Amino acid sequence: MKTLKLIAFILVALVGTNVAFAKCGTNGIFCLSQRPTLNKNGLIVLEFYSLSQPLVADLNGKYPVYLKSSDKKVQLNVVEILKGEMWVTQVVLKPATGLLVGKRYSLEIANLPKYEDGPRTYNDSTKKLEPLSFKITDTVDNEIPVLNGSPKIDKETFIQYGCGPETFVYFNLSGQDKSELFARATVKNKTTGLSTTYILRIEDGLAKVGHGMCSGAFLFKDGENFEVTFQLFDQSGNVSAATQAISFTKPEPAAET
């Protein structure tokens, strides 16, 4: 019954608006990295959306997950699971054995339900979605990322759509590292005392803390006052020390004039 209610809600959302279409379907598995390469000691972070979330509990059980080259399979072990607050769950994966430099590996999850395609990437040449794959570089990164200054709030947004708001607090965040960098954000609700941790992309020097119309890591419920700490997290899993906590209030819609 809960599943039927969820499907009904999402279908209503799709009828009401085309905004954020990619995250308003009933399922999906997405990769945090936007690069076609992977460090020799690299990690892979996948996000499971909506009805895809139950798959997480059976990874490497019912659903083996691995990297496959032309002649070899390498199992991906689950390092960490991070549960977002609105229809998303992240899984951090690490190869069980070494990867061969220069080889290309496709990411595969076996025995998926018929409704689930697995992670895909768009090929500009063929104009088609294709299985996610990585070419392995000779980079072995064991260095801790270095933060460039203290993060600060850049702006806040609250946009009301037909079936719910999209709301984010944007933070200036950048660092130095020889690998792709992400933001490991921990948001604490000062009213409830509860904390949620999630890994975010850093785009144009900004990390977005909040949620879209249909999904997101941080929901900002049960209170008005929050605080966030950041760690830089690189593609090889190296993590910086946490920043000082930054206090902020829940974004609100602009007052009508």
C-alpha positions in Angstrom: 0.0 0.0 0.0 2.8 2.4 0.9 4.5 1.7 -2.5 1.2 2.4 -4.4 0.8 5.7 -2.5 4.4 6.7 -3.4 3.8 5.9 -7.1 0.6 7.9 -7.1 2.4 10.9 -5.6 5.2 10.8 -8.1 2.8 10.5 -11.1 0.9 13.5 -9.8 4.3 15.3 -9.7 5.1 14.5 -13.2 1.7 15.8 -14.5 2.1 19.0 -12.5 5.6 20.0 -13.8 8.5 19.0 -16.0 11.0 20.6 -13.6 13.7 18.2 -12.3 12.3 15.4 -14.5 15.3 13.2 -14.0 14.7 12.9 -10.3 10.9 12.7 -10.5 10.6 9.2 -12.0 9.8 6.2 -9.8 13.4 4.9 -9.6 17.0 5.5 -10.7 20.6 4.8 -9.9 23.1 7.7 -10.4 26.9 8.2 -10.0 28.2 11.1 -8.0 31.3 11.5 -10.2 31.0 13.2 -13.5 34.3 12.0 -14.9 35.0 9.0 -17.2 38.2 8.1 -15.3 38.9 6.5 -12.0 42.0 6.6 -9.8 43.8 3.3 -9.4 42.7 3.4 -5.8 39.5 5.2 -6.5 36.0 4.8 -5.0 32.6 5.0 -6.6 29.6 6.7 -5.0 26.2 5.7 -6.2 22.9 7.3 -5.3 19.7 5.2 -5.3 16.5 7.1 -5.8 13.0 6.4 -4.7 11.9 2.8 -5.5 15.6 1.8 -6.2 16.5 2.3 -2.5 15.5 -1.2 -1.3 18.2 -2.6 -3.7 20.9 -1.3 -1.4 20.3 -3.9 1.4 20.9 -6.7 -1.1 24.0 -5.4 -2.9 26.5 -8.3 -3.3 23.8 -10.6 -2.1 20.9 -10.8 -4.5 22.4 -8.0 -6.6 26.2 -8.5 -7.2 27.9 -5.2 -8.0 31.2 -5.1 -9.9 33.5 -3.5 -12.5 33.8 -5.6 -15.6 36.6 -5.3 -18.2 37.0 -7.3 -21.4 38.4 -10.3 -19.5 37.9 -9.7 -15.7 35.3 -8.9 -13.1 36.2 -7.0 -9.9 33.7 -7.0 -7.1 32.8 -3.7 -5.5 32.5 -3.9 -1.7 30.2 -1.6 0.2 32.2 0.8 2.4 29.5 3.0 3.7 25.7 3.7 3.3 24.4 7.2 3.8 20.6 7.7 4.1 19.3 11.0 2.8 16.1 12.6 4.2 14.0 12.6 1.1 13.9 9.5 -1.2 17.7 9.1 -1.7 20.4 6.7 -0.4 24.1 6.8 -1.2 26.4 3.8 -1.3 30.2 4.2 -1.3 31.9 1.3 -3.1 35.5 0.1 -3.2 37.1 -2.4 -5.6 37.9 -5.7 -3.8 41.2 -6.1 -5.8 43.5 -3.9 -7.9 42.4 -2.4 -11.2 44.6 -2.4 -14.3 45.9 1.0 -15.4 44.7 1.9 -18.9 41.8 -0.6 -18.9 38.2 0.4 -19.2 35.7 -1.1 -16.8 31.9 -1.0 -17.0 29.9 -0.8 -13.8 27.3 -3.5 -13.6 24.7 -4.6 -11.0 23.5 -8.1 -11.7 19.9 -9.5 -11.4 18.2 -6.1 -11.3 14.4 -6.0 -11.5 13.0 -5.4 -15.0 12.1 -1.8 -14.1 15.7 -1.0 -13.2 18.3 -0.2 -15.9 21.2 0.5 -13.5 23.6 3.4 -13.7 23.9 5.0 -17.2 25.7 7.9 -18.8 24.8 9.9 -21.9 27.1 9.5 -24.9 27.2 12.7 -26.9 28.4 10.9 -30.0 25.7 8.2 -30.2 23.0 10.3 -28.5 22.1 7.4 -26.3 22.3 6.3 -22.7 25.0 3.7 -22.2 26.3 1.7 -19.2 28.6 3.7 -16.9 32.3 3.0 -17.5 35.6 4.2 -16.2 39.2 4.2 -17.7 41.7 3.5 -14.9 44.5 6.1 -14.4 47.9 5.5 -12.8 47.0 8.0 -10.0 47.2 6.6 -6.5 46.0 9.3 -4.2 46.6 9.0 -0.5 46.8 12.8 0.3 44.3 14.6 2.5 42.5 17.4 0.6 43.3 20.9 1.6 40.4 23.4 2.1 40.6 26.8 0.6 39.5 29.1 3.5 36.3 28.7 5.6 33.0 28.0 3.8 30.4 30.8 3.8 26.8 31.1 2.8 26.6 32.4 -0.7 22.8 32.4 -1.1 19.5 30.7 -0.2 16.7 29.7 -2.5 13.1 28.6 -2.1 11.1 27.8 -5.2 7.5 26.6 -4.9 6.5 24.0 -7.5 3.2 22.3 -8.1 3.9 19.4 -5.8 6.4 20.8 -3.4 9.2 23.3 -2.9 12.8 23.1 -3.9 15.0 24.7 -1.3 18.8 25.0 -1.0 21.4 26.9 1.0 24.5 27.4 -1.2 28.0 27.4 0.4 31.2 28.6 -1.1 33.5 25.6 -0.9 36.7 24.6 -2.7 39.9 22.9 -2.0 43.2 21.5 -3.4 43.7 17.9 -4.3 44.9 15.8 -7.3 41.6 14.0 -7.4 37.9 14.9 -8.0 36.6 16.6 -4.9 33.2 16.4 -3.2 31.7 17.8 0.0 30.8 15.5 2.8 28.2 17.6 4.6 26.7 16.9 8.1 23.6 18.9 8.9 22.3 19.0 12.5 18.8 20.1 13.4 19.2 22.3 16.5 15.7 21.6 17.6 15.7 17.8 17.5 19.5 17.3 17.8 19.4 14.8 14.9 22.2 14.9 12.3 22.3 13.6 8.7 25.5 13.1 6.6 25.6 13.0 2.8 28.2 13.5 0.1 27.5 16.4 -2.3 29.0 17.5 -5.6 30.9 20.8 -5.6 29.9 22.7 -8.7 31.4 26.1 -9.7 32.8 26.4 -6.2 29.5 25.8 -4.5 27.9 23.0 -2.4 24.1 22.9 -2.3 22.6 21.8 1.0 18.9 21.1 0.8 16.5 19.2 -1.5 14.8 19.5 -4.8 11.1 19.1 -5.5 11.1 15.3 -5.5 14.2 14.3 -3.6 17.3 15.5 -1.7 19.7 14.9 1.2 18.4 17.5 3.7 14.7 18.2 4.2 14.8 21.0 6.9 11.8 19.7 8.8 10.9 19.9 12.5 12.6 23.2 13.2 13.9 26.4 11.9 17.6 26.5 13.0 20.3 24.2 11.7 24.1 24.0 11.4 26.4 22.3 8.9 29.9 21.1 8.9 31.9 20.1 5.8 34.7 17.8 5.0 36.4 17.6 1.6 36.1 14.0 0.3 38.1 13.0 -2.8 37.7 10.3 -5.3 40.1 8.0 -3.5 38.2 8.4 -0.2 40.7 10.8 1.5 38.8 13.1 3.9 39.8 16.4 5.4 39.2 17.5 8.9 35.7 19.0 9.6 35.1 22.7 9.3 33.7 24.7 12.2 29.9 24.4 12.4 28.1 27.1 10.3 24.6 28.1 11.6 21.8 28.8 9.2 18.0 29.1 9.2 15.6 27.2 7.1 15.0 29.0 3.8 11.5 30.5 3.5 9.5 31.7 0.5 9.9 35.4 -0.3 7.2 37.6 1.2 4.5 38.6 -1.2 4.3 42.3 -2.0 
